[in-house]
């Protein structure tokens, strides 16, 4: 079983959608840890059926190196991302982790990811699922 961390902040909406689709596609073949920058985000991701969840800086720093893959919006690797909810220590731990990172290119925080198409979030999540499927089959 592969261990995946889904990281989100604010209301946890993006993470919840990702977890819902991962569960639909892979069922129990993945162990999903919901890591929220706040308790609201963690709670929303747990309601989406994450296997377990934890909240805050220490939880994200601690778990970033203990999973096979990390999923979240591109802002999870930006110090002070998510309107300041993502601390520099969190961003460093995520970016430095040996885990494979699957970053959803939602342009925010005054960062523009060049070469990506602006697509609705559901389309981006479907591309994420396809990419994870390919990665698991390699």
Secondary structure, 3 states (H helix, E strand, C coil): CEEEEEEECCCCHHHHHHHHHHHHHHHHHEEEEEEECCHHHHHHHHHCCCCEEEECHHHHHHHHCCCCEEEEEHHHHCCCEHHHCECHHHHHHHHHCCCEEEEECCCCCCCCCCCCCCCCHHHHHHHHHHHHHHHHHC
